[in-house]
Each structure stands twice: as C-alpha cells, then as structure tokens.
Amino acid sequence: MEITLNNGFKMPIIGLGVWRMEKEEIRDLTINAIKNGYRHLDCAGNYKNEAEVGEALTEAFTTGLVKREDLFITNKLWSSDHGHVIEACKDSLKKLQLDYLDLFLVHLPVATKHTGVGTTDSALGDDGVLDLDTTISLETTWHDMEKLVSMGLVRSIGLSNCDVFLTRDCLAYSKIKPAVNQIETHPYFQRDSLVKFCQKHGICVTAHTPLGGATANAEWFGSVSCLDDPVLKDVAEKYKKTVAQVVLRWGIQRNTVVIPKTSKPARLEENFQVFDFELSKEDMEVIKSMDRKYRTHQTAKFWGIELYA
C-alpha cells in the first residue's frame, strides 16, 4: 500500500524507523525487514548509524534480495548542517552507499552551531541550552534543499517537526513544495489540525513515534504509552489483533505514513500485519476521543530548551 506524493513519486505507507537502533543489530534487522515485505526505511544522520544501514543495504542489493528502485529510503538533514546542506547530503549518501535518496527531510526547523559536516552534534552553550544559529532561516535551508533535487541527489524533499505556521510559510516561499511533513502523532497526540492542514495542501504526513514511543520513550523522557490504554486493549481484542497493530491501522486509515521502530524480529513481522483488517468508523471515533494532546518527545530534557513550545 502506497501514498502518492505531490510530485508523483510513491511512498510505502509503512516503513521501518532506525532511530536508537544498536549498530550491531542493524544488518539483521534491515535484512529481516526486507524479507518481511518492508520497502521503506526511515534513516537520519543524527541516528549515527548510517554506515551500518549502508552496509546492510549493499548486502541486500548485491545478494539480489531487492533492487535499489524497490526501496524508498528517507534520510534527514541535522540542525548543525543547515548551512552546509549539499555537503551534508553527499556525506550521508556516501555513508549509506547510495546514489540518491527518495526523500530528504529537514530534521528540525532550526539551525544549531555547526560542528563539522556529518558530525550531527547538538552543541550546548555555557548556559546548558542548545546553541541555536540565528543567522540561518528555514527559508534559506529550504532553497538549498531544492538544489538537491535539481542535482539529482534526492527525488523528494520535505519537512519534519513543523507546525502549521512553519509549514504554511514554506508553501509560500518554496519553488518545490514540501512532499512530506514528518511529525509525532499517535492516539494520545493526534494533532488533527496539523494533519488536516498538510493533507489539504498536498503534503503527506508521516507519523514518527506512531506507537507513542512505548518503552524507549518511557526510559528517555518518562512518558507514558498509549499501548497500555485499556480502551485500545478492548478494541484490539475485538479484532483479535495486538494494540500496536490497531494503532498502526488507525494511523494508516488517517492516510498517514507510519514508521514504527522495533529491534525485535517478532514485532517487526507483527507491525507489518496491518493490511488484513479495517477499523470500523465507530472504532476510529473511539480512538479519536482518546486524544490527550500529549507529546512524548520532550527536548528540554537534553537541550535545556523546549523547541516545540
């Protein structure tokens, strides 16, 4: 199942996110994901595992498991490289051992202190607050992103973690419209207004953290996951599915792309088994009523500043 982007390219509606994936796990996970039917990988320079993903991809291509054109590979520009977009993209392509990216996103709509191309650091000032570079606007960065398309290095470009206002501004100054806005969205943080705005203007929404972060975010941010919610457990029981499968199906039925992350082979398979059932209109409404406006990514914990405020 795919979503057609505003430039005609097709993006698989489910992908594997490789954030916080241990380097030694990546080869087996990537190969297993492809064997299970995944054709979409969501990567980023800031995940610091591009080289390992690249080795796994090269193995998949050379052994004939898949061809390059069978896969949709997303990568992201980290904040410290906003003034060095072309060099950063080339650096990522080299690490991933690829000639082009299917989608390149501005990871966060803010520039930070440059620490060297591809280092993807988040430098803090003496006050313990993220060192923001106020000389580079998102508009400047976006026009550099557009150059990547004309150079043939990327097929589609997009935003990530942008609200209605930043997305609207980008539509106003862009020569190439953003194809995607990747945002945190799940039953506890539905963001209907942002999702509707993007979709109304032809921007595909990708849901990062589509399961609410589960154990990983609980460890990092102390957040709670919707996967433990009794209401969702009841819905899952009705369909003889897991709560995770119901939540991913809900995301798909909202016409959002979902990129669940897991390092467990059984979950990898389970997360992909979401095309053999459909949630009723009533159950979609039940889940809609669960919104808590609850963000699990809380940047102040690491950066001394809440970038989403």
BELMOQUI-V725461 format. One record per backbone hydrogen bond with DSSP energy under -0.5 kcal/mol. NH is the residue of the N-H (numbers start at 0). CO is the residue of the C=O. E is the energy in kcal/mol with one decimal. If there is no record, write none. Layout:
NH:CO:E
NH:CO:E
//
This chain:
2:10:-2.7
4:2:-0.6
4:8:-3.4
7:4:-2.2
10:2:-2.9
12:0:-2.6
14:257:-2.4
15:39:-2.5
16:14:-0.6
16:259:-1.5
17:41:-2.1
20:17:-1.2
21:19:-0.5
24:21:-1.4
25:21:-1.0
25:22:-0.6
26:22:-0.5
28:24:-2.4
29:25:-3.0
30:26:-2.5
31:27:-2.7
32:28:-2.5
33:29:-2.2
34:30:-2.2
35:31:-1.8
36:33:-1.3
37:32:-2.4
40:71:-2.2
41:15:-2.7
42:40:-0.7
42:73:-2.5
44:75:-1.2
46:43:-1.3
47:44:-1.7
48:43:-0.5
52:48:-2.2
53:49:-2.8
54:50:-1.9
55:51:-1.9
56:52:-2.6
57:53:-2.5
58:54:-2.0
59:55:-2.3
60:56:-2.4
61:57:-2.9
62:58:-2.1
63:60:-1.0
64:59:-1.5
65:59:-1.4
69:66:-1.6
70:66:-0.5
70:67:-1.6
71:38:-3.0
72:70:-0.6
73:40:-2.7
73:71:-0.6
74:102:-2.3
76:104:-3.3
77:75:-0.6
80:77:-2.0
81:78:-1.3
83:80:-2.1
87:83:-2.5
88:84:-2.4
89:85:-2.4
90:86:-2.2
91:87:-2.2
92:88:-2.6
93:89:-2.1
94:90:-2.1
95:91:-2.7
96:92:-0.9
96:93:-0.5
97:92:-2.3
100:152:-2.1
101:72:-1.5
102:72:-1.6
103:155:-1.9
104:74:-2.3
105:157:-1.9
106:76:-1.9
106:104:-0.9
109:107:-1.5
111:78:-1.7
112:130:-2.3
118:115:-2.3
124:128:-3.1
127:124:-2.1
129:302:-2.5
130:122:-3.1
131:129:-1.3
132:110:-2.4
133:131:-0.8
135:132:-0.8
136:134:-0.6
140:136:-2.0
141:137:-2.8
142:138:-2.1
143:139:-1.4
144:140:-2.0
145:141:-2.2
146:142:-1.1
147:143:-0.9
147:144:-0.7
148:144:-0.9
148:145:-0.6
149:145:-1.6
150:146:-1.8
151:148:-1.3
152:147:-2.0
153:147:-1.2
154:100:-2.2
155:101:-0.7
157:103:-2.0
158:179:-3.0
159:105:-0.7
160:181:-3.2
166:162:-2.1
167:163:-2.7
168:164:-2.4
169:165:-2.1
170:166:-2.0
171:167:-1.4
172:168:-1.8
173:169:-1.8
176:174:-0.6
178:156:-3.0
180:203:-2.4
181:158:-2.1
182:180:-0.6
182:205:-2.6
184:182:-0.6
184:207:-1.3
185:188:-1.2
188:185:-2.1
194:190:-2.5
195:191:-3.0
196:192:-2.3
197:193:-2.5
198:194:-2.5
199:195:-2.5
200:196:-1.4
201:198:-1.4
202:197:-3.1
203:178:-2.5
203:201:-0.6
205:180:-1.6
205:203:-0.5
206:256:-3.9
207:182:-2.4
207:205:-0.9
209:206:-0.6
211:208:-1.9
213:210:-0.6
215:212:-0.6
216:212:-1.6
217:213:-1.7
218:214:-2.3
219:215:-1.8
220:216:-3.1
221:216:-0.7
221:217:-1.1
222:216:-1.0
227:224:-1.3
228:225:-1.9
232:228:-1.9
233:229:-2.0
234:230:-1.9
235:231:-2.6
236:232:-2.1
237:233:-1.7
238:234:-1.3
239:235:-0.7
239:236:-0.7
240:235:-2.5
245:241:-1.9
246:242:-2.6
247:243:-2.5
248:244:-2.3
249:245:-2.4
250:246:-2.0
251:247:-2.3
252:248:-2.6
253:249:-0.8
253:250:-0.7
254:251:-1.9
255:250:-2.0
256:204:-2.5
257:12:-2.7
258:206:-1.5
264:262:-0.5
267:263:-2.3
268:264:-1.8
269:265:-2.4
270:266:-3.2
271:267:-0.7
271:268:-0.7
272:268:-0.7
272:269:-1.2
273:271:-1.7
283:279:-2.3
284:280:-1.8
285:281:-2.0
286:282:-2.2
287:283:-2.1
288:284:-1.6
289:286:-1.8
290:287:-1.1
291:187:-1.0
293:187:-2.9
294:292:-0.7
297:295:-0.7
298:296:-0.6
300:297:-1.5
301:298:-1.4
302:298:-2.5
303:299:-1.6
306:304:-1.0
308:305:-1.3
//
